[in-house]
Every structure is written in C-alpha cells, then in structure tokens.
C-alpha cells in the first residue's frame, strides 16, 4: 500500500517536532543547563517541582495524557482489540433508538 499525502504530512510533522525537540534538549544538555530541559519545564508547569498546590492535578494530567496516547495508538479505531470493539459497540448502542 502506497502512503497517502496526509501520511507524508504527518511524518514530516513528527520529524520536525522531534527534531526541534531534540535540538533544544541537546543544546541545553551540552551547555550544562539542565534546568532548561523539557522534563524540568514539564515538572515546573505541572507544579511537581518545585511543589505547588496544584501538583496532584498536574501529575494526573501528565498520567492521563500518556495513557490516552498509548490507548489511542495501540487500541485505536483500526485495532483488532476486543476492548476497543466492546467500547465502540457500547457507544453505538447508546446512539441507536
């Protein structure tokens, strides 16, 4: 099967995103500026470190986002998983009169 135009667009988007992220991360690490890495900024925004009052929400947001991404990619609409088919069947039953 030949990749479609949108496939190439998504590949380009992913390559650019990962490339820019790797360049920023590498630049910060090479200069010894560990406080400028993505993980440190993510912890700061989520309130994990330094600890802020909203840190439980920040931790939950990171965890739920990671779970959603894994579920979406592994058990997405073209998956053969029984769990995904059961979820779709339940949604369809709710919509039908």
Residue pairs with C-beta under 8 A, 6 or more apart in sequence:
3 11
21 38
24 36
24 38
25 37
25 38
28 34
28 36
28 37
29 37
34 40
40 49
42 62
43 49
44 50
45 58
46 54
46 55
46 58
46 59
46 61
46 62
47 53
47 54
47 55
47 57
47 58
48 55
48 58
48 59
52 58
74 81
75 81
75 83
75 84
76 84
77 84
77 88
